[in-house]
Amino acid sequence: MPQPSNDKNQVKNYQNILFEVADGVARLTLNRPDKLNSFTGTMHFELRDALDSIQSDKSIRVLVITGAGRAFCAGQDLADPDMAMGTTAPDIGNVVEQNYKPLILRLQNLRVPTVAMVHGVAAGAGASLALACDLVIAGKSASFLQAFSKIGLIPDTGGTWFLPQRVGMARAMGLALLADKLPAEKAFDWGLIWQVTEDAELVTTVNKLAAQLAGMPTKALVRTRAAMHAAPNHTLEQQLTMEGGFMRELGWSPDFAEGVAAFMEKRAPRFTGE
């Protein structure tokens, strides 16, 4: 398991997650290592609270999500009260609506870029959580698993949206129907994730990437995400219109002015995220 660096400041105390910020980088660690960081209703509540904190804190420029112990996240904890099999079956659709849908929408609309640092297994909703981030960096021993068909369900947490877009319909269907484990290196080869590193280099690689993103023009990065996600549902004309709107907004931003000044003065830019 990758160990976090020590130069962090604790921002909030939670039971099921760790949330720390330093130098513009927020680090959110799923912290139920004895349960492979599987989701519970309480963890979802804490995640929503942490993401809301990021949304309101302009000092934060990037978010890194990872898991404690030997896994990134094993998906939903089937022993959680929300999933209890009593005299009637649980309303899993309600669990999705109340927990997973708002989690993914918060990530997709977050005001900062997001990075998933994946080690061990990322299964079920845990795999989809990673794919909901803008960049996914995995150690070589990591793997991704769409385990839903093994218990009679479909991929949720955006899995049916992320997979076909990343790897194409044929591979997405195979992963979803057969529930085969996908090793990190093959996930990289298929275009599912951004980068694979040696396990021992994972934390260093992600820390460098996070520092790089924290020093970049935050609004431009987030508008790039929004434009990329909108493109599949747009005509070319609609996409060009969206690009023009974003360029107008960003062209009036302090970071654009700084970027141009730095280019003209042949120096490194000092972006503020504004």
Backbone as CSV, one residue per row, in Angstrom:
resi,resn,N_x,N_y,N_z,CA_x,CA_y,CA_z,C_x,C_y,C_z
1,MET,0.837,-1.197,0.000,0.000,0.000,0.000,0.872,1.247,0.000
2,PRO,0.618,2.222,-0.903,1.395,3.455,-0.878,1.100,4.242,0.372
3,GLN,2.156,4.782,0.961,2.001,5.580,2.168,2.031,7.059,1.812
4,PRO,1.101,7.862,2.364,1.091,9.286,2.057,2.297,9.993,2.643
5,SER,2.631,11.136,2.038,3.746,11.923,2.549,3.333,12.596,3.852
6,ASN,4.302,13.185,4.552,4.051,13.709,5.885,3.735,15.204,5.916
7,ASP,3.910,15.910,4.759,3.761,17.359,4.792,2.310,17.756,4.540
8,LYS,1.411,17.286,5.406,0.005,17.558,5.232,-0.573,18.178,6.486
9,ASN,-1.681,18.865,6.310,-2.384,19.449,7.433,-3.778,18.840,7.495
10,GLN,-4.130,18.295,8.628,-5.459,17.727,8.782,-6.494,18.835,8.734
11,VAL,-7.479,18.690,7.879,-8.504,19.705,7.726,-9.755,19.325,8.503
12,LYS,-10.206,18.081,8.364,-11.401,17.623,9.054,-11.184,16.202,9.545
13,ASN,-11.865,15.863,10.607,-11.809,14.504,11.144,-13.068,13.740,10.757
14,TYR,-12.867,12.557,10.197,-13.977,11.698,9.795,-13.725,10.292,10.332
15,GLN,-14.754,9.459,10.288,-14.624,8.068,10.732,-14.134,7.160,9.622
16,ASN,-14.546,7.421,8.380,-14.316,6.481,7.286,-13.429,7.003,6.164
17,ILE,-13.030,8.247,6.268,-12.123,8.806,5.277,-11.095,9.679,5.988
18,LEU,-9.980,9.911,5.325,-8.997,10.889,5.755,-9.037,12.038,4.758
19,PHE,-9.020,13.262,5.253,-9.082,14.426,4.369,-8.052,15.439,4.823
20,GLU,-7.063,15.679,3.978,-5.938,16.530,4.323,-5.606,17.450,3.153
21,VAL,-5.083,18.611,3.482,-4.738,19.594,2.450,-3.368,20.175,2.735
22,ALA,-2.551,20.312,1.698,-1.269,21.015,1.806,-0.868,21.514,0.430
23,ASP,-0.380,22.732,0.381,0.162,23.311,-0.852,-0.824,23.235,-2.010
24,GLY,-2.096,23.472,-1.713,-3.108,23.493,-2.754,-3.617,22.135,-3.171
25,VAL,-3.096,21.061,-2.581,-3.488,19.699,-2.944,-4.333,19.089,-1.826
26,ALA,-5.558,18.720,-2.137,-6.394,17.985,-1.193,-6.212,16.492,-1.442
27,ARG,-6.021,15.745,-0.352,-5.864,14.295,-0.464,-6.981,13.625,0.330
28,LEU,-7.769,12.853,-0.370,-8.913,12.179,0.233,-8.649,10.682,0.174
29,THR,-8.549,10.059,1.351,-8.227,8.637,1.443,-9.406,7.869,2.011
30,LEU,-9.921,6.921,1.251,-10.948,6.021,1.777,-10.290,5.191,2.869
31,ASN,-10.873,5.173,4.064,-10.153,4.656,5.223,-10.939,3.585,5.977
32,ARG,-11.251,2.504,5.263,-11.788,1.297,5.897,-10.937,0.111,5.418
33,PRO,-9.658,0.112,5.731,-8.745,-0.875,5.142,-9.118,-2.312,5.454
34,ASP,-9.734,-2.573,6.628,-10.129,-3.941,6.970,-11.260,-4.441,6.098
35,LYS,-11.974,-3.517,5.436,-13.073,-3.871,4.526,-12.726,-3.490,3.083
36,LEU,-11.457,-3.362,2.803,-10.976,-2.961,1.473,-11.622,-1.657,1.022
37,ASN,-11.882,-0.787,2.009,-12.418,0.551,1.745,-13.767,0.533,1.037
38,SER,-14.558,-0.499,1.301,-15.878,-0.592,0.684,-16.792,0.502,1.223
39,PHE,-17.744,0.886,0.398,-18.628,2.011,0.702,-19.712,1.634,1.710
40,THR,-20.016,2.580,2.581,-21.187,2.499,3.454,-21.929,3.826,3.348
41,GLY,-23.135,3.863,3.896,-23.880,5.107,3.896,-23.141,6.210,4.621
42,THR,-22.497,5.865,5.738,-21.739,6.862,6.495,-20.562,7.388,5.693
43,MET,-19.849,6.508,4.995,-18.730,6.958,4.164,-19.219,7.915,3.079
44,HIS,-20.353,7.603,2.459,-20.890,8.488,1.430,-21.177,9.878,1.997
45,PHE,-21.775,9.926,3.175,-22.060,11.216,3.806,-20.773,12.008,3.997
46,GLU,-19.739,11.331,4.474,-18.460,12.006,4.704,-17.822,12.459,3.394
47,LEU,-17.924,11.635,2.363,-17.375,12.012,1.064,-18.066,13.253,0.514
48,ARG,-19.374,13.300,0.623,-20.100,14.474,0.141,-19.668,15.725,0.901
49,ASP,-19.483,15.592,2.196,-19.067,16.728,3.006,-17.672,17.201,2.606
50,ALA,-16.757,16.260,2.387,-15.396,16.623,1.994,-15.376,17.292,0.625
51,LEU,-16.141,16.767,-0.318,-16.175,17.365,-1.656,-16.808,18.750,-1.621
52,ASP,-17.808,18.930,-0.769,-18.397,20.255,-0.618,-17.373,21.241,-0.042
53,SER,-16.509,20.762,0.854,-15.455,21.614,1.405,-14.490,22.053,0.308
54,ILE,-14.140,21.128,-0.570,-13.246,21.470,-1.677,-13.902,22.502,-2.587
55,GLN,-15.179,22.322,-2.833,-15.895,23.224,-3.732,-15.903,24.658,-3.206
56,SER,-15.870,24.807,-1.903,-15.955,26.137,-1.316,-14.600,26.723,-0.914
57,ASP,-13.537,25.953,-1.012,-12.206,26.398,-0.575,-11.342,26.709,-1.788
58,LYS,-11.170,27.971,-2.090,-10.437,28.371,-3.290,-8.934,28.162,-3.176
59,SER,-8.454,27.836,-1.983,-7.029,27.555,-1.846,-6.677,26.174,-2.400
60,ILE,-7.669,25.321,-2.578,-7.449,23.968,-3.097,-7.451,24.012,-4.615
61,ARG,-6.434,23.426,-5.225,-6.266,23.492,-6.684,-6.354,22.134,-7.357
62,VAL,-6.314,21.046,-6.578,-6.393,19.704,-7.154,-6.789,18.732,-6.050
63,LEU,-7.475,17.652,-6.432,-7.867,16.605,-5.484,-7.254,15.276,-5.904
64,VAL,-6.642,14.582,-4.939,-6.145,13.216,-5.146,-6.977,12.287,-4.269
65,ILE,-7.515,11.225,-4.879,-8.298,10.226,-4.153,-7.546,8.904,-4.154
66,THR,-7.446,8.260,-3.001,-6.812,6.951,-2.907,-7.478,6.155,-1.793
67,GLY,-6.924,4.993,-1.491,-7.469,4.144,-0.442,-6.387,3.706,0.528
68,ALA,-6.778,3.473,1.776,-5.834,2.995,2.790,-5.706,1.479,2.702
69,GLY,-4.568,0.971,3.170,-4.384,-0.479,3.206,-3.991,-1.057,1.867
70,ARG,-4.504,-2.249,1.568,-4.031,-2.984,0.390,-4.928,-2.865,-0.833
71,ALA,-5.926,-2.002,-0.793,-6.818,-1.852,-1.941,-7.226,-0.401,-2.104
72,PHE,-7.631,-0.068,-3.312,-8.210,1.251,-3.562,-9.637,1.280,-3.010
73,CYS,-10.502,0.421,-3.529,-11.873,0.343,-3.040,-12.543,-0.884,-3.647
74,ALA,-13.198,-1.677,-2.801,-13.850,-2.912,-3.255,-15.315,-2.712,-3.608
75,GLY,-15.774,-1.469,-3.679,-17.162,-1.216,-4.029,-18.063,-1.146,-2.812
76,GLN,-19.324,-1.453,-3.010,-20.306,-1.365,-1.933,-20.083,-2.458,-0.889
77,ASP,-20.171,-2.082,0.379,-20.136,-3.055,1.472,-21.514,-3.698,1.562
78,LEU,-21.597,-4.954,1.194,-22.892,-5.643,1.178,-23.424,-5.900,2.575
79,ALA,-22.592,-5.696,3.609,-23.043,-5.856,4.985,-23.582,-4.561,5.567
80,ASP,-23.515,-3.473,4.805,-24.025,-2.203,5.292,-25.537,-2.284,5.478
81,PRO,-26.088,-1.618,6.487,-27.539,-1.676,6.720,-28.377,-1.313,5.495
82,ASP,-27.868,-0.407,4.645,-28.619,-0.036,3.441,-28.835,-1.218,2.507
83,MET,-27.977,-2.239,2.626,-28.049,-3.396,1.733,-28.599,-4.638,2.437
84,ALA,-29.092,-4.475,3.657,-29.522,-5.628,4.456,-30.659,-6.377,3.779
85,MET,-30.526,-7.692,3.739,-31.571,-8.565,3.184,-32.486,-8.996,4.323
86,GLY,-33.591,-8.293,4.502,-34.563,-8.661,5.537,-35.697,-9.456,4.944
87,THR,-36.895,-9.179,5.398,-38.064,-9.886,4.853,-38.346,-9.456,3.420
88,THR,-37.871,-8.262,3.054,-37.979,-7.801,1.670,-36.595,-7.398,1.175
89,ALA,-36.413,-7.425,-0.127,-35.124,-7.055,-0.710,-34.879,-5.565,-0.519
90,PRO,-33.609,-5.139,-0.371,-33.306,-3.717,-0.224,-33.608,-2.953,-1.505
91,ASP,-33.915,-1.691,-1.379,-34.132,-0.829,-2.538,-32.778,-0.295,-2.987
92,ILE,-32.090,-1.058,-3.829,-30.746,-0.671,-4.257,-30.798,0.570,-5.136
93,GLY,-31.888,0.714,-5.877,-32.041,1.925,-6.682,-32.023,3.173,-5.825
94,ASN,-32.601,3.096,-4.646,-32.594,4.229,-3.725,-31.181,4.512,-3.220
95,VAL,-30.406,3.436,-2.976,-29.012,3.596,-2.560,-28.219,4.326,-3.647
96,VAL,-28.449,3.941,-4.897,-27.766,4.597,-6.012,-28.151,6.068,-6.091
97,GLU,-29.442,6.348,-5.996,-29.929,7.725,-6.113,-29.424,8.612,-4.978
98,GLN,-29.404,8.075,-3.762,-29.048,8.885,-2.606,-27.537,9.002,-2.398
99,ASN,-26.781,7.987,-2.820,-25.349,7.966,-2.513,-24.443,8.068,-3.736
100,TYR,-24.581,7.128,-4.667,-23.618,7.065,-5.766,-23.836,8.159,-6.805
101,LYS,-25.072,8.447,-7.124,-25.340,9.505,-8.106,-24.798,10.852,-7.650
102,PRO,-25.099,11.317,-6.431,-24.529,12.602,-6.011,-23.014,12.593,-5.884
103,LEU,-22.429,11.438,-5.530,-20.971,11.350,-5.436,-20.330,11.610,-6.794
104,ILE,-20.807,10.918,-7.814,-20.216,11.055,-9.146,-20.474,12.442,-9.717
105,LEU,-21.679,12.970,-9.522,-21.970,14.299,-10.047,-21.115,15.362,-9.362
106,ARG,-20.871,15.214,-8.071,-19.987,16.164,-7.391,-18.587,16.109,-7.986
107,LEU,-18.083,14.903,-8.227,-16.742,14.774,-8.800,-16.679,15.374,-10.207
108,GLN,-17.685,15.079,-11.016,-17.662,15.551,-12.394,-17.800,17.065,-12.490
109,ASN,-18.375,17.688,-11.470,-18.578,19.135,-11.489,-17.684,19.874,-10.502
110,LEU,-16.707,19.182,-9.962,-15.826,19.796,-8.978,-15.023,20.924,-9.618
111,ARG,-14.752,21.952,-8.843,-14.081,23.139,-9.369,-12.580,22.970,-9.522
112,VAL,-12.068,21.771,-9.245,-10.641,21.488,-9.410,-10.478,20.169,-10.158
113,PRO,-9.340,19.949,-10.822,-9.078,18.658,-11.449,-8.898,17.569,-10.400
114,THR,-9.170,16.329,-10.797,-9.144,15.216,-9.859,-8.243,14.098,-10.375
115,VAL,-7.556,13.443,-9.445,-6.631,12.353,-9.772,-6.950,11.164,-8.876
116,ALA,-7.104,9.987,-9.450,-7.253,8.756,-8.680,-5.913,8.044,-8.628
117,MET,-5.428,7.735,-7.423,-4.201,6.970,-7.229,-4.613,5.563,-6.806
118,VAL,-4.486,4.609,-7.725,-5.056,3.281,-7.529,-3.971,2.249,-7.255
119,HIS,-4.149,1.531,-6.155,-3.306,0.380,-5.835,-4.237,-0.762,-5.459
120,GLY,-3.767,-1.982,-5.594,-4.622,-3.119,-5.277,-5.829,-3.148,-6.184
121,VAL,-6.956,-3.608,-5.654,-8.139,-3.761,-6.483,-9.022,-2.519,-6.420
122,ALA,-9.556,-2.158,-7.562,-10.631,-1.171,-7.670,-11.792,-1.923,-8.288
123,ALA,-12.765,-2.289,-7.474,-13.840,-3.184,-7.921,-15.197,-2.500,-7.825
124,GLY,-16.090,-2.875,-8.729,-17.450,-2.379,-8.687,-17.494,-0.858,-8.666
125,ALA,-18.221,-0.309,-7.690,-18.319,1.141,-7.576,-16.955,1.778,-7.319
126,GLY,-16.019,1.021,-6.756,-14.672,1.540,-6.554,-13.968,1.793,-7.869
127,ALA,-14.154,0.900,-8.844,-13.579,1.112,-10.170,-14.201,2.337,-10.826
128,SER,-15.531,2.468,-10.701,-16.208,3.616,-11.301,-15.797,4.917,-10.629
129,LEU,-15.562,4.889,-9.315,-15.082,6.081,-8.623,-13.764,6.546,-9.228
130,ALA,-12.849,5.610,-9.460,-11.571,5.975,-10.074,-11.783,6.568,-11.457
131,LEU,-12.650,5.937,-12.257,-12.869,6.397,-13.623,-13.587,7.741,-13.676
132,ALA,-14.255,8.120,-12.595,-14.917,9.418,-12.538,-13.917,10.552,-12.355
133,CYS,-12.687,10.214,-12.000,-11.645,11.238,-11.847,-11.071,11.603,-13.208
134,ASP,-10.492,12.777,-13.304,-9.963,13.252,-14.581,-8.761,12.441,-15.052
135,LEU,-7.901,12.048,-14.120,-6.730,11.242,-14.447,-6.653,10.084,-13.467
136,VAL,-6.312,8.896,-13.985,-6.149,7.713,-13.138,-4.713,7.221,-13.286
137,ILE,-4.007,7.148,-12.158,-2.643,6.624,-12.120,-2.682,5.366,-11.270
138,ALA,-2.163,4.266,-11.787,-2.235,2.995,-11.070,-0.861,2.357,-10.949
139,GLY,-0.650,1.666,-9.841,0.528,0.839,-9.700,0.380,-0.418,-10.540
140,LYS,1.498,-1.031,-10.913,1.446,-2.197,-11.805,0.646,-3.350,-11.236
141,SER,0.600,-3.483,-9.917,-0.125,-4.608,-9.328,-1.610,-4.326,-9.163
142,ALA,-2.064,-3.119,-9.527,-3.478,-2.762,-9.393,-4.312,-3.486,-10.447
143,SER,-5.602,-3.548,-10.187,-6.523,-4.151,-11.152,-7.888,-3.494,-11.025
144,PHE,-8.671,-3.634,-12.084,-10.010,-3.051,-12.162,-11.006,-4.172,-12.448
145,LEU,-12.114,-4.160,-11.719,-13.049,-5.280,-11.808,-14.482,-4.770,-11.783
146,GLN,-15.236,-5.119,-12.813,-16.671,-4.849,-12.837,-17.378,-6.109,-12.334
147,ALA,-17.597,-6.156,-11.026,-18.038,-7.402,-10.390,-19.550,-7.567,-10.336
148,PHE,-20.300,-6.646,-10.884,-21.739,-6.594,-10.672,-22.483,-7.836,-11.154
149,SER,-22.093,-8.368,-12.312,-22.841,-9.511,-12.850,-22.740,-10.737,-11.948
150,LYS,-21.725,-10.772,-11.094,-21.567,-11.923,-10.202,-22.644,-11.959,-9.115
151,ILE,-23.291,-10.810,-8.879,-24.365,-10.797,-7.872,-25.686,-10.334,-8.487
152,GLY,-25.792,-10.428,-9.816,-27.062,-10.155,-10.468,-27.408,-8.691,-10.630
153,LEU,-26.397,-7.827,-10.773,-26.639,-6.393,-10.939,-25.932,-5.873,-12.186
154,ILE,-26.105,-4.585,-12.453,-25.418,-3.937,-13.575,-24.367,-2.978,-13.025
155,PRO,-23.366,-2.621,-13.822,-22.414,-1.600,-13.380,-23.143,-0.295,-13.083
156,ASP,-22.860,0.272,-11.900,-23.460,1.555,-11.552,-22.357,2.563,-11.275
157,THR,-22.697,3.639,-10.579,-21.730,4.700,-10.260,-21.112,5.257,-11.546
158,GLY,-21.888,5.195,-12.631,-21.421,5.708,-13.913,-20.653,4.708,-14.743
159,GLY,-20.564,3.447,-14.296,-19.782,2.460,-15.026,-20.246,2.253,-16.456
160,THR,-21.566,2.240,-16.682,-22.068,2.027,-18.042,-21.838,3.248,-18.926
161,TRP,-21.478,4.371,-18.332,-21.169,5.597,-19.092,-19.678,5.702,-19.352
162,PHE,-18.862,5.437,-18.318,-17.416,5.580,-18.458,-16.798,4.502,-19.349
163,LEU,-17.196,3.258,-19.147,-16.518,2.157,-19.842,-16.611,2.249,-21.361
164,PRO,-17.814,2.370,-21.964,-17.850,2.444,-23.431,-17.089,3.630,-23.987
165,GLN,-17.114,4.755,-23.272,-16.400,5.932,-23.759,-14.893,5.728,-23.732
166,ARG,-14.407,5.000,-22.737,-12.960,4.833,-22.588,-12.402,3.718,-23.477
167,VAL,-13.094,2.590,-23.524,-12.494,1.415,-24.173,-13.305,0.889,-25.351
168,GLY,-14.434,1.504,-25.686,-15.256,1.025,-26.780,-16.284,0.002,-26.302
169,MET,-17.307,-0.204,-27.104,-18.423,-1.038,-26.690,-18.040,-2.499,-26.514
170,ALA,-17.230,-3.047,-27.408,-16.905,-4.477,-27.326,-16.176,-4.804,-26.024
171,ARG,-15.158,-4.030,-25.702,-14.407,-4.283,-24.483,-15.241,-3.952,-23.249
172,ALA,-16.005,-2.875,-23.308,-16.858,-2.518,-22.175,-17.865,-3.619,-21.883
173,MET,-18.462,-4.171,-22.929,-19.446,-5.233,-22.738,-18.796,-6.473,-22.149
174,GLY,-17.609,-6.820,-22.619,-16.915,-7.978,-22.081,-16.584,-7.812,-20.608
175,LEU,-16.094,-6.636,-20.247,-15.765,-6.380,-18.843,-17.007,-6.451,-17.967
176,ALA,-18.114,-5.893,-18.450,-19.334,-5.831,-17.640,-20.019,-7.192,-17.533
177,LEU,-20.094,-7.922,-18.627,-20.820,-9.200,-18.613,-20.027,-10.307,-17.933
178,LEU,-18.735,-10.377,-18.210,-17.933,-11.501,-17.735,-17.291,-11.247,-16.374
179,ALA,-17.223,-9.987,-15.955,-16.648,-9.637,-14.655,-15.218,-10.154,-14.506
180,ASP,-14.448,-10.070,-15.597,-13.040,-10.463,-15.544,-12.208,-9.325,-14.958
181,LYS,-11.202,-9.692,-14.188,-10.299,-8.696,-13.614,-9.388,-8.150,-14.703
182,LEU,-9.265,-6.839,-14.774,-8.433,-6.182,-15.775,-7.180,-5.639,-15.114
183,PRO,-5.999,-6.209,-15.396,-4.757,-5.708,-14.795,-4.461,-4.278,-15.225
184,ALA,-3.746,-3.564,-14.391,-3.483,-2.149,-14.644,-2.793,-1.917,-15.978
185,GLU,-1.822,-2.751,-16.332,-1.097,-2.523,-17.579,-2.004,-2.701,-18.789
186,LYS,-2.934,-3.657,-18.735,-3.879,-3.809,-19.837,-4.878,-2.657,-19.840
187,ALA,-5.284,-2.197,-18.651,-6.173,-1.034,-18.572,-5.528,0.179,-19.230
188,PHE,-4.222,0.324,-19.046,-3.489,1.407,-19.691,-3.440,1.200,-21.200
189,ASP,-3.131,-0.014,-21.634,-3.056,-0.303,-23.066,-4.400,-0.060,-23.758
190,TRP,-5.482,-0.333,-23.057,-6.824,-0.152,-23.621,-7.298,1.306,-23.578
191,GLY,-6.562,2.175,-22.910,-6.971,3.565,-22.808,-7.951,3.839,-21.684
192,LEU,-8.082,2.903,-20.750,-9.008,3.095,-19.631,-8.445,4.071,-18.606
193,ILE,-7.121,4.074,-18.435,-6.473,4.926,-17.435,-5.323,5.683,-18.081
194,TRP,-4.829,6.704,-17.386,-3.813,7.584,-17.956,-2.411,7.017,-17.858
195,GLN,-2.055,6.400,-16.713,-0.657,6.030,-16.516,-0.538,4.843,-15.567
196,VAL,0.499,4.023,-15.781,0.863,2.935,-14.881,2.295,3.162,-14.427
197,THR,2.551,2.929,-13.144,3.906,3.076,-12.620,4.287,1.820,-11.847
198,GLU,5.557,1.696,-11.564,5.981,0.685,-10.602,5.305,0.982,-9.271
199,ASP,4.934,-0.056,-8.542,4.230,0.147,-7.278,5.000,1.069,-6.343
200,ALA,6.298,0.892,-6.271,7.115,1.679,-5.353,7.202,3.150,-5.758
201,GLU,6.856,3.452,-7.003,6.951,4.824,-7.495,5.608,5.524,-7.569
202,LEU,4.537,4.825,-7.166,3.191,5.372,-7.350,2.998,6.689,-6.608
203,VAL,3.323,6.719,-5.328,3.092,7.929,-4.532,3.917,9.095,-5.066
204,THR,5.189,8.855,-5.363,6.045,9.918,-5.887,5.512,10.461,-7.199
205,THR,5.081,9.563,-8.078,4.541,9.977,-9.370,3.299,10.832,-9.202
206,VAL,2.388,10.398,-8.336,1.145,11.146,-8.138,1.418,12.470,-7.441
207,ASN,2.338,12.489,-6.486,2.662,13.747,-5.810,3.208,14.784,-6.796
208,LYS,4.063,14.333,-7.711,4.605,15.248,-8.714,3.504,15.752,-9.635
209,LEU,2.617,14.850,-10.032,1.513,15.239,-10.906,0.586,16.223,-10.200
210,ALA,0.280,15.946,-8.933,-0.606,16.827,-8.177,0.000,18.213,-8.034
211,ALA,1.301,18.273,-7.764,1.971,19.568,-7.646,1.936,20.314,-8.979
212,GLN,2.121,19.591,-10.070,2.052,20.207,-11.389,0.668,20.794,-11.647
213,LEU,-0.382,20.000,-11.372,-1.751,20.462,-11.600,-2.099,21.641,-10.697
214,ALA,-1.587,21.620,-9.456,-1.873,22.697,-8.508,-1.291,24.024,-8.965
215,GLY,-0.273,23.981,-9.816,0.340,25.203,-10.317,-0.175,25.641,-11.670
216,MET,-1.181,24.950,-12.192,-1.714,25.260,-13.516,-2.979,26.119,-13.403
217,PRO,-3.473,26.657,-14.527,-4.681,27.492,-14.501,-5.935,26.635,-14.269
218,THR,-6.396,26.597,-13.037,-7.432,25.655,-12.611,-8.704,25.757,-13.450
219,LYS,-9.172,26.967,-13.682,-10.421,27.131,-14.430,-10.305,26.567,-15.839
220,ALA,-9.156,26.763,-16.468,-8.956,26.239,-17.815,-9.001,24.711,-17.817
221,LEU,-8.416,24.083,-16.790,-8.431,22.628,-16.712,-9.859,22.101,-16.543
222,VAL,-10.628,22.760,-15.684,-11.993,22.303,-15.415,-12.902,22.555,-16.616
223,ARG,-12.712,23.693,-17.310,-13.517,23.931,-18.514,-13.146,22.943,-19.619
224,THR,-11.888,22.525,-19.665,-11.488,21.496,-20.626,-12.244,20.202,-20.347
225,ARG,-12.317,19.815,-19.074,-13.094,18.634,-18.686,-14.545,18.747,-19.147
226,ALA,-15.161,19.896,-18.868,-16.565,20.083,-19.221,-16.779,19.972,-20.727
227,ALA,-15.883,20.557,-21.503,-16.010,20.508,-22.957,-15.833,19.089,-23.482
228,MET,-14.868,18.369,-22.949,-14.631,16.990,-23.371,-15.846,16.115,-23.076
229,HIS,-16.452,16.288,-21.896,-17.591,15.469,-21.528,-18.838,15.813,-22.342
230,ALA,-18.945,17.049,-22.766,-20.119,17.469,-23.526,-20.052,17.034,-24.987
231,ALA,-18.845,16.842,-25.505,-18.654,16.617,-26.939,-19.476,15.459,-27.519
232,PRO,-19.566,14.285,-26.851,-20.301,13.178,-27.477,-21.777,13.470,-27.749
233,ASN,-22.348,14.408,-27.018,-23.765,14.731,-27.190,-23.990,16.003,-28.005
234,HIS,-22.936,16.548,-28.558,-23.030,17.789,-29.320,-22.770,17.555,-30.800
235,THR,-23.403,18.363,-31.632,-22.962,18.480,-33.011,-21.668,19.296,-33.015
236,LEU,-20.983,19.297,-34.151,-19.766,20.111,-34.245,-20.086,21.574,-33.992
237,GLU,-21.199,22.046,-34.548,-21.562,23.446,-34.356,-21.807,23.755,-32.881
238,GLN,-22.514,22.860,-32.197,-22.766,23.071,-30.774,-21.463,23.076,-29.972
239,GLN,-20.542,22.188,-30.347,-19.274,22.129,-29.621,-18.443,23.384,-29.865
240,LEU,-18.462,23.882,-31.090,-17.741,25.112,-31.391,-18.319,26.287,-30.601
241,THR,-19.637,26.292,-30.446,-20.271,27.345,-29.660,-19.854,27.260,-28.194
242,MET,-19.824,26.031,-27.650,-19.377,25.859,-26.272,-17.936,26.304,-26.111
243,GLU,-17.082,25.919,-27.051,-15.683,26.337,-26.982,-15.567,27.864,-26.978
244,GLY,-16.370,28.508,-27.823,-16.320,29.965,-27.871,-16.729,30.600,-26.548
245,GLY,-17.762,30.035,-25.922,-18.203,30.559,-24.628,-17.143,30.400,-23.557
246,PHE,-16.522,29.233,-23.524,-15.465,29.014,-22.537,-14.253,29.898,-22.811
247,MET,-13.912,30.048,-24.093,-12.766,30.897,-24.422,-13.031,32.354,-24.048
248,ARG,-14.277,32.795,-24.231,-14.630,34.160,-23.823,-14.434,34.327,-22.322
249,GLU,-14.971,33.381,-21.541,-14.845,33.436,-20.085,-13.377,33.422,-19.658
250,LEU,-12.608,32.472,-20.200,-11.220,32.322,-19.790,-10.353,33.483,-20.284
251,GLY,-10.722,34.057,-21.420,-9.972,35.190,-21.952,-10.034,36.416,-21.069
252,TRP,-11.068,36.472,-20.204,-11.191,37.577,-19.260,-10.594,37.242,-17.896
253,SER,-9.976,36.070,-17.766,-9.500,35.626,-16.453,-8.097,36.145,-16.162
254,PRO,-7.776,36.343,-14.880,-6.417,36.749,-14.496,-5.364,35.738,-14.940
255,ASP,-5.698,34.442,-14.945,-4.701,33.443,-15.333,-4.333,33.556,-16.809
256,PHE,-5.278,33.918,-17.658,-4.938,34.123,-19.065,-3.983,35.306,-19.212
257,ALA,-4.304,36.389,-18.518,-3.425,37.560,-18.576,-2.023,37.214,-18.083
258,GLU,-1.948,36.429,-17.009,-0.658,36.012,-16.480,0.068,35.100,-17.459
259,GLY,-0.661,34.177,-18.074,-0.039,33.269,-19.036,0.570,34.008,-20.210
260,VAL,-0.148,34.985,-20.738,0.363,35.772,-21.863,1.569,36.603,-21.428
261,ALA,1.458,37.235,-20.240,2.577,38.049,-19.747,3.827,37.196,-19.548
262,ALA,3.645,36.006,-18.976,4.789,35.128,-18.749,5.419,34.691,-20.068
263,PHE,4.571,34.407,-21.069,5.084,34.011,-22.384,5.898,35.147,-23.003
264,MET,5.363,36.356,-22.943,6.045,37.491,-23.554,7.345,37.815,-22.819
265,GLU,7.348,37.599,-21.499,8.528,37.926,-20.689,9.488,36.745,-20.553
266,LYS,9.152,35.654,-21.217,9.983,34.448,-21.216,10.314,33.976,-19.795
267,ARG,9.251,33.834,-18.973,9.390,33.358,-17.604,8.296,32.340,-17.308
268,ALA,8.435,31.636,-16.193,7.406,30.682,-15.789,6.171,31.430,-15.281
269,PRO,4.982,31.024,-15.682,3.779,31.717,-15.217,3.506,31.411,-13.746
270,ARG,2.825,32.336,-13.084,2.413,32.164,-11.690,0.888,32.203,-11.637
271,PHE,0.283,31.087,-11.935,-1.172,31.017,-11.993,-1.758,30.975,-10.586
272,THR,-2.937,31.573,-10.444,-3.612,31.606,-9.144,-4.885,30.773,-9.125
273,GLY,-5.297,30.251,-10.279,-6.541,29.499,-10.354,-7.740,30.387,-10.583
274,GLU,-7.511,31.673,-10.825,-8.620,32.617,-11.037,-8.715,33.030,-12.502
